[in-house]
Amino acid sequence: MLLETVSSPERLRALPESDLPALAAEIRSALIGTVTRTGGHLGPNLGVVELTIALHRVFESPQDPIIWDTGHQAYVHKMLTGRASLDGLRQAGGLSGYPSRAESPHDVVENSHASTSLSYLDGMARALVLTGQGERTAVAVIGDGALTGGMCWEALNNIAAAPERPVVVVLNDNGRSYAPTVGAVGNHLAALAGGSGRSVFEQLGMAYIGPVDGHDVPAVEAALRKARDLRMPTVVHCLTRKGYGFPAAEDDEFEKMHTISPSGSAAGETWTDVFASEMLAIGEQRPDVVALTAAMPGPTGLRAFADRWPSRFVDVGIAEQHAVTCAAGLATGGLHPVVCVYATFLNRAFDQVLMDVGLHGLPVTFVLDRAGVTGSDGPSHHGMWDLTLLGTVPGMRVAAPRDGDALRAELREAVAHDGPSAVRFPKADVGPALAALDRIGTADVLRRGSSVLIVAVGACAGAACAAADELCRDGIAATVVDPRWLLPVDSALVAAAAGYDLVVTVEDNGGHGGYGDVFTRALRAAGVATPLRTVALAQRFLPHGSRGAILTEHGLDGPGIAATVRSAVL
Ligand SMILES: Cc1ncc(C[n+]2csc(CCOP(=O)(O)OP(=O)(O)O)c2C)c(N)n1
């Protein structure tokens, strides 16, 4: 096995060129074997096997830093930098699914939110010059999808204006984000790939080399050497095939092979499935409802809506900021946009939510999938910031459904509202329905007991009910409520809190500025002195691991919530 002997980039550089096809084949079959078992980014990594081999033969990482945009395509890089077996990929304690500075000096950037690489590149190239290492070359590898993000163009505006400062931008063009890459940038790259037109990069003042067959190692190596030796900002345009060598991933009509689930994982009805079907029903009844995604029509559940009403669907590219302000424009024009993004990616567009939508009080619905603990994607992907951010936006309403029926109802309330709303739900199966026994104001009462009030956010309701049942056996009587709408805080629920010995809030957001903080403030403002405990995610960057184990670690399962109650009442 060649791969076992390639324990470092130096060893890779020492291999004769004639060994490289066999090495690429070994890497590809190891990727397929591992990733179909562990889950992870199969298609993107199969597409960069040759590209990564060539990069590590031409540049001397880490002295020549290699920045992977997003970082989901860095498995091959890991394999060639001392991590050939991808040990424990995406499992707790094992290798991260993204570059990780704790794992290797070859891993430089681990943020995993797209389109930042060229800004890092600009900064690192400036730093090389300022620290007397101007003979080194900073390199970024960026996909055609990530190149649709606005930050890239802010960076190019600077990079291209400094012809004396060398950088190499390796454009990994496979024509796809999750779905085929949309818009004028994608069209331009397709034209260049077909041999026509002068590249926008040259027009801005950079050098452009390509298009190069990204699966031909000697050709990519030659292009990279040339780029390295030009000593100016240079784009190397490589054409690759996402999923190359694994037919199901190459022909990925339904966007299923960009990230795959671990083998044997159950396929129940997910929150996304419920949202997708309700969006179709709403679309049927409300011709004014339009849907937006930032390059993720499949994963956000909008594919069926897009197929049914193509003119009422917008894929903006990986451009969350633009998605939100475009939605503001649509709402100003009399429509009701539904912006569907993963909770963690809404961070990108905070100012747009605050000023462009919030300040104008516009009727825009934000659907935040993957809110809370996402699991195997790690710190950049846990959706634990949204309640904190949205809580600062005046007039923003936020719902967290506890089950599928609640998701349908709260989504309908959001699109019926003449102002901004958000509906958040996790990456999980939707679970059984939790019937309401009663109501307090707008909150649903799920368990009744006289001493403790547990206020459970969204999908935490099941664990809160389990805790109440456990406490009941110990003689502690707990009420569990689902507030339905977290913001604004319901005054009836605040008043009801006065009648209990203890209030416990439970949420899968970071503790800082989460629902617990908001509810505490509401109690204080109303002069309610009932003691309050919050159960929330620690305000830290949480590593990857299984969703269940992370929730347990943070006291967000039934026994954990019961333990918090016991420690406060005993
Ligand atoms: C800000 C942000 N939005 C969305 C995503 C989700 N996402 C991860 S990879 C990806 C597609 C990337 O496409 P491309 O850059 O072309 O790389 P490829 O996977 O095709 O190699 C998207 C949308 C993200 N990581 N960051």
The ligand as a Tripos MOL2 file, in Angstrom:
@<TRIPOS>MOLECULE
LIG
   26    27     1     0     0
SMALL
NO_CHARGES

@<TRIPOS>ATOM
      1 C1        -21.8220   30.4610    5.0590 C.3       1 LIG1
      2 C2        -22.1070   29.0460    4.6470 C.ar      1 LIG1
      3 N1        -23.2740   28.7420    4.0390 N.ar      1 LIG1
      4 C3        -23.5360   27.4750    3.6810 C.ar      1 LIG1
      5 C4        -22.6430   26.4790    3.9130 C.ar      1 LIG1
      6 C5        -22.9950   25.0400    3.5740 C.3       1 LIG1
      7 N2        -22.1400   24.5040    2.5440 N.ar      1 LIG1
      8 C6        -21.0830   23.7300    2.8220 C.ar      1 LIG1
      9 S1        -20.2570   23.2570    1.4860 S.2       1 LIG1
     10 C7        -21.3310   24.0530    0.4580 C.ar      1 LIG1
     11 C8        -21.1480   23.9810   -1.0240 C.3       1 LIG1
     12 C9        -19.7660   24.3270   -1.3800 C.3       1 LIG1
     13 O1        -19.6070   24.2810   -2.7760 O.3       1 LIG1
     14 P1        -18.1790   24.5050   -3.3780 P.3       1 LIG1
     15 O2        -17.5120   25.6490   -2.7100 O.co2     1 LIG1
     16 O3        -18.3230   24.5760   -4.8490 O.co2     1 LIG1
     17 O4        -17.3810   23.2140   -2.9530 O.3       1 LIG1
     18 P2        -17.6270   21.7050   -3.4340 P.3       1 LIG1
     19 O5        -18.3340   21.0280   -2.2900 O.co2     1 LIG1
     20 O6        -18.4490   21.7140   -4.6640 O.co2     1 LIG1
     21 O7        -16.2850   21.1630   -3.6550 O.co2     1 LIG1
     22 C10       -22.3160   24.7040    1.1940 C.ar      1 LIG1
     23 C11       -23.4240   25.4820    0.6250 C.3       1 LIG1
     24 C12       -21.4430   26.8360    4.5610 C.ar      1 LIG1
     25 N3        -20.5140   25.9250    4.8930 N.pl3     1 LIG1
     26 N4        -21.2040   28.1120    4.9040 N.ar      1 LIG1
@<TRIPOS>BOND
     1     1     2 1
     2     2     3 ar
     3     2    26 ar
     4     3     4 ar
     5     4     5 ar
     6     5     6 1
     7     5    24 ar
     8     6     7 1
     9     7     8 ar
    10     7    22 ar
    11     8     9 ar
    12     9    10 ar
    13    10    11 1
    14    10    22 ar
    15    11    12 1
    16    12    13 1
    17    13    14 1
    18    14    15 2
    19    14    16 1
    20    14    17 1
    21    17    18 1
    22    18    19 2
    23    18    20 1
    24    18    21 1
    25    22    23 1
    26    24    25 1
    27    24    26 ar
@<TRIPOS>SUBSTRUCTURE
     1 LIG1         1 GROUP 0 **** ****
